[in-house]
Amino acid sequence: MPRTLQKVHKHISKKRGVVNSLHENSRDAQRLRRAGARDDRLTRHAAISLKARQPYVERLQYFHDAVQPITEPLSDAELADLVLKCINRDSEEIAQLQQERRKGRPPTRREEALKERTNTEEKEFKTGFWLPDLGDADVLAVLKHWNGDWSGLSSMKFIRLLQDGAKQTSSFPPKGMS
């Protein structure tokens, strides 16, 4: 049975001809309302999941840009340095926003968001920072050719890098401390 609004509308119009002359509580009108509500629900769910994935995509985009000149896999120390650069990537913008702000004024939303992201990533680095395993040549090659889509990440291996340098294997998509 057709579910989307477009399919339901097409099916009803084939059967009836003109769709804008339906009775308010007819079966066809109820089917149209259900299909419209389902489309809205699916759109909302897709927007929520896209928003939840966005910080991870931005992080991986940073690593994608950072590994373009690199030709060989990274050591653990180089990986830790790259993670620290990733965490502090917005420090210049935060400093600029603080300088532009007049004395005694509250910080802007952008400044608060950047500080919050930096603090969150610092806490995550203490317990295990989620990133692709750039110590593996295959993962490095896949990340270099990544197109920016979430679905393109399933072929990569991921790790959690702790601040003391220890590595733990992780899963995709990231779930808690996996």
Secondary structure, 3 states (H helix, E strand, C coil): CCCCHHHHHHHHHHHHCCCCCCCCCCHHHHHHHHHHHHHHHHHHHHHHHHHHHHHHHHHHHHHHHHCCCCCCCCCHHHHHHHHHHHHCCCHHHHHHHHHHCCCCCCCCHHHHHHHHHHHHHHHHHHHCEEEECCCCHHHHHHHHCCCCCCHHHCCCCEEEECCCCCEEEECCCCCCCC
